[in-house]
Amino acid sequence: MTGAVIQTSSLTRRFGEKNAVDQLTLEVQPGEIFGFLGHNGAGKTTTVRLLNGVLEPTSGQIKVLGLDPQTQGPALRLQTGVLTETPSLDERLTARENLSFYADLYEVPSLEVSARVNSLLAEFELADRADDKVGGYSKGMKQRLALARALLHNPEVIFLDEPTAALDPVAARHVHTLVETLARRQGCTVFLCTHNLVEAQKLCDRVAVMEQGRLVALGTPAELTRQYVKRLEVDLEVDPVQVDLALQVLGKLQELVLSTPKREKELLTMTLAGRESIPELLAILLQNGLRVYRLAPQEVNLEEVYFALHGGAA
Amino acid sequence: MNTRATQAIIRKDLKVAMQNKGVILPIIILPMILFVVLPWIMAYASSAAGTAGASMGNLDEILKRMPAGLLNELSRYTLEQQMIVFSLVYMLAPMFLIMPLMVSSVFAADSFAGEKERKTLEALLYTPTTDRELFTAKLLGAWLTAVGTALLSFLVYAIMVNAAGWHSLGHIFFPNWMWIALVLWVTPAVAGLGLVVMVFVSVRAQGFQDAYQIGGMVVLPVLLLMVGQLSGVMYFSVGVVLAVGLVIWILDLVLLRLASKGFRRGELMARL
């Protein structure tokens, strides 16, 4: 598909005998928040390095913003921002010095450096500690500063490697808001490497799941849940006087209802084989004279997809 | 070449290195000993030995073994003056080279291996700087610091030597042409040698101390020059200094070429 911001085809990177990235083919569209999920060592960080031209692929093709990272790395990196897994900040320098240094490297116009640095320090709530050495910062402050650095030059594509790993819930929410703002309002493409499946579910338009360097699943969170999660928890609410009758009926539907229904007051919870079982179940309940107030599937999340893909070992 | 980025890296490296005691202490202590304290001790000992007509350790014996060229250069001085001039002008000349060698090595270790140790290299490699700009900036920062420090040390040494020998010689006798050639021709080359050796070492070293310890072996050629001079095998004449400088410059160019070929961000990133 043309117009993709990131395109890889059979991308492979080998370290010795091990394939860190193995035949990876994917496309990321402009303005998309693309989640890149996987265990440690699944190949996420290596992929980010390959996409930015700081690591050479063993084989395969890459285009990012229409540029070849291997031959046009500097031009590409002017348009990408990377939040590395470790903040990678010079702890002997202050936050302001760190940002000013990188502003020079990212060719932020000299006259704009001071204003840009101040604005980012304020946005990331670091202004009052701007002239303190970074060595004295907390993990969360370092992470925020590293994120500010990644945004210094208003990149078109931003790669975030575990952006909320060291953050408290308030700071993490701030990052989530920022990521959404970058993508939805500013049209920035976000490539989000994360272990945090709730984060991926909340933010990502599409996700890729990696295992041992290979892409094992790709799609929207909804597509993946439909594809990989075959069991579905549903809540059933009937007329309170009919709860016992409902239990009797459900007890006879062992092919449809995979678990013994759990009762909590008037609410019954059970496991079905999938979404396709809902209409059939509803029809049977109605045929038996039950007044159904509610038959609602519980939301399936990426965590269940992830567990399904990794054989429950995640 | 993006000069703005290059200058920014040089400025940052200097600022960071200046805050590392492991870098700063040897740069302060070594010249204090070599170029401030030692000249006075040597001048005092030489003067005492010369006026008493006695032997200052083996200095007069060493003098006797010196090549004819050096003896000829010293022949216009009295014995006391010969001892002062020999010890301060000739004997310490090879030792001076330790200064640019050490400063360039220590700065390069902090700049390359230190960056890896502090985990700041990864973010730097993600910037739009080219491999060449990065390599040039890292080398230039350490090289300019080494040469600058050596020149400053030379000025201090010139003042100290003339002051220490004044009571015996009564005039400014330092520097001579050999020292001018040593400072302007050999010093930058030696600084370059320390640097490129450290680049090779730093790529594989895990941190600053690791790199500095392995790279410290680069002082061996300087020690050989000192031994050569003390044993009378050679002395630092203008010709010898120019020739030594030429050899080191050629070595620098060869090693620099090899180092620049090996300095690829892909390789550096793969080793992180």
Interface residues (C-beta under 8 A of the other chain):
Chain A: F15 R49 N52 V54 L55 E56 G73 P74 A75 L76 R77 L78 T80 V82 T84 T86 S88 L89 D90 E91 R92 L93 E97 F101 Y102 D104 L105 Y106 E107 S110 A146 R149
Chain B: N2 R4 A5 Q7 A8 I9 R11 K12 K15 V16 Q19 N20 R118 K119 T120 L121 E122 A123 L124 L125 Y126 T127 P128 T129 T130 R265 G266 M269 A270
